[in-house]
């Protein structure tokens, strides 16, 4: 080999090495890393962000799909507290069916626009996905078979079909672009409440820990590795039921390399004695947050309350006596109250407040506490 040929071979080899490095998707895009840094600062401050599901799509007595007010400026939190929630959750269930509307009758086009509107105002977006049952075609709550996850893993009969569903989800994510053309950074929270047995991906009888981990990692490999979606932070959020079980979280944990945030879903249940019910909720939240804090430390992850609230807010002091009391002293990034449904069929299915609602004054007082952050507080 002449010196020249040697040099050419070496340079071809280093090009090959470099280009293979280039093809490997970095864990986080610069925008996702900036979001991560921003969130870490907030998490360490001891304050937590107010978060509300579908906040810009509808509220108890309004709905962008119906009212035609598609500038996404309305929110029940804004109407009561004078500012938007810092974090807005959006639900992508049924995007896999390739229709125009989500399972909650929200246009996907509006979800994209509202996400960007919130992002452009300085807010943070999180997406959940109540994906249909790929084996039966029924809803996410169809737990008639314990073979669903197995059937969509590589080699399973529904694998191709399910990857097509993931493809549609990826297409949506790839369409959410900021003004400068970058993919909008966001938090993705798939396969949630997996500690229960009410979703087809639940480890309580519907799928094994191993298959759950395989599902998570397959989702990650596809969305990030194959589709290049490294603009998202991955959040896992088991349901606490009586109290978060740390061993359960460990056994079903997909790995530090594919998780950025560990959250928990914890609701306040119903009962005649609203004060006693609130006290139970506080107890359950605080005990679970102890466990979550330890898990967060162990894995070096931020922690959140990914879903919470009391349906119909029966205690008009729920916010100060329930939520604020639960979070006191913990370093929680955000607490997301579930949706305020607007349709007649779901009347009473609200978890936050709205103007004139019995707990609205208390909600306002809660949002005025020093450690509670609305949108303007995180800018
Ligand atoms: C549930 C309920 C349902 C809704 C689903 C997905 O908790 O609010 O009505 O369809 O979340 O958003």
Boltz pocket constraint, residues with backbone or C-beta under 6 A from the ligand:
constraints:
  - pocket:
      binder: B
      contacts: [[A, 91], [A, 93], [A, 103], [A, 104], [A, 130], [A, 338], [A, 339]]
      max_distance: 6.0
